[in-house]
Amino acid sequence: MSRELTPEEKLWCLEQTIAIVKDAGRGGGTNMRDAAGVLQSIYQTLCALRRDAIDEAS
């Protein structure tokens, strides 16, 4: 079972998302392996946030 993410972890994922989008918008050369790792973390965080939102709505 997944644990609840800390506010720091959620903030880190948001910051990484902003950095990737900003870099991509400039045509930046983000390392694909680094980007894949960050995207995986973002995906997991978004899923956790969605789960939290559904739990709160119930």
VEXLO-753528 format. One record per residue: residue number from 1; residue in three letters; x, y, z of N, C-alpha, C in turn. Coordinates in steps of 0.2 Angstrom, whole numbers, plus 5000, padded with zeros to 4 digits. Each point is the difference from the previous one (the first is absolute). Layout:
REM residues N
  nr rest   nu   nv   nw  cau  cav  caw   cu   cv   cw
 NUM  Ala    X    Y    Z    X    Y    Z    X    Y    Z
...
This chain:
REM residues 58
  nr rest   nu   nv   nw  cau  cav  caw   cu   cv   cw
   1  Met 5004 4994 5000 4996 5006 5000 5004 5006 5000
   2  Ser 4998 5005 4996 5004 5006 5000 4999 5005 5006
   3  Arg 5006 5003 5002 4999 5005 5005 4998 5007 4998
   4  Glu 4998 5004 5004 4998 5007 4998 5006 5004 4999
   5  Leu 5000 5004 4995 5006 5004 4998 5000 5006 5005
   6  Thr 5006 5002 5001 5001 5006 5004 4999 5006 4996
   7  Pro 4999 5006 5003 5000 5006 4996 5006 5001 4997
   8  Glu 5006 4999 5003 5006 5001 4996 5001 4996 4994
   9  Glu 4997 4993 5000 5001 4996 4994 4995 5003 4995
  10  Lys 4994 5002 5002 4996 5003 4995 5002 5006 4997
  11  Leu 5003 5004 5004 5004 5006 4997 5005 4999 4996
  12  Trp 5004 4995 5001 5006 4998 4996 4998 4998 4993
  13  Cys 4994 4996 5000 4998 4997 4994 4997 5006 4995
  14  Leu 4997 5005 5004 4997 5006 4996 5006 5004 4997
  15  Glu 5005 5001 5004 5006 5004 4998 5003 4996 4994
  16  Gln 5001 4993 5000 5003 4997 4995 4996 5000 4993
  17  Thr 4993 5000 5001 4996 5001 4995 5001 5007 4996
  18  Ile 5000 5005 5004 5001 5007 4998 5007 5000 4996
  19  Ala 5005 4997 5003 5007 5000 4997 5000 4997 4993
  20  Ile 4996 4994 5000 5000 4996 4993 4996 5004 4995
  21  Val 4995 5002 5002 4995 5004 4995 5004 5006 4998
  22  Lys 5003 5004 5004 5004 5006 4998 5006 4998 4996
  23  Asp 5003 4995 5001 5006 4997 4996 4998 4998 4993
  24  Ala 4994 4996 5000 4997 4998 4994 4998 5006 4995
  25  Gly 4997 5005 5004 4998 5006 4996 5005 5004 4997
  26  Arg 5006 4999 5002 5006 5003 4997 5004 4996 4995
  27  Gly 4997 4993 5000 5004 4996 4995 5006 4997 5004
  28  Gly 5000 5000 5006 5006 4998 5004 5002 4993 4999
  29  Gly 5006 4998 5003 5002 4994 4999 5000 4996 5006
  30  Thr 4994 4999 5003 4999 4996 5006 5002 4993 4999
  31  Asn 5005 4997 5004 5002 4993 4999 4994 4996 5000
  32  Met 4999 4995 4995 4994 4996 5000 4999 4996 5006
  33  Arg 5006 4997 5003 4999 4996 5006 4998 5004 5006
  34  Asp 5003 5006 5001 4998 5004 5005 4992 5002 4999
  35  Ala 4998 5002 4994 4993 5001 4999 4996 4995 5002
  36  Ala 5001 4994 4998 4996 4994 5001 4999 4999 5007
  37  Gly 5006 5000 5004 4999 4999 5007 4996 5006 5004
  38  Val 5001 5006 4997 4995 5005 5003 4993 4999 4998
  39  Leu 4999 4998 4994 4993 4999 4998 4997 4994 5004
  40  Gln 5004 4995 5001 4997 4995 5004 4998 5002 5007
  41  Ser 5004 5004 5003 4999 5003 5007 4994 5004 4999
  42  Ile 4999 5004 4995 4994 5005 4999 4994 4996 4999
  43  Tyr 5000 4994 4996 4995 4996 4999 4997 4997 5007
  44  Gln 5005 4998 5004 4998 4997 5007 4997 5005 5004
  45  Thr 5003 5006 5000 4997 5005 5004 4993 5002 4998
  46  Leu 4999 5001 4993 4993 5002 4998 4995 4994 5002
  47  Cys 5002 4994 4999 4996 4994 5002 4998 5001 5007
  48  Ala 5005 5001 5005 4999 5001 5007 4995 5006 5001
  49  Leu 5001 5006 4997 4996 5006 5001 4993 4998 4998
  50  Arg 4999 4997 4994 4994 4998 4998 4996 4995 5005
  51  Arg 5004 4995 5003 4997 4996 5005 4998 5004 5006
  52  Asp 5004 5005 5002 4999 5004 5006 4993 5004 4999
  53  Ala 5000 5003 4993 4994 5004 4999 4994 4995 5000
  54  Ile 5000 4994 4997 4994 4996 5000 4998 4998 5007
  55  Asp 5005 4999 5005 4999 4998 5007 4997 5006 5003
  56  Glu 5002 5006 4999 4997 5006 5003 4993 5001 4998
  57  Ala 4999 4998 4994 4993 5002 4997 4995 4995 5003
  58  Ser 5002 4994 5002 4996 4995 5002 4997 5001 5007
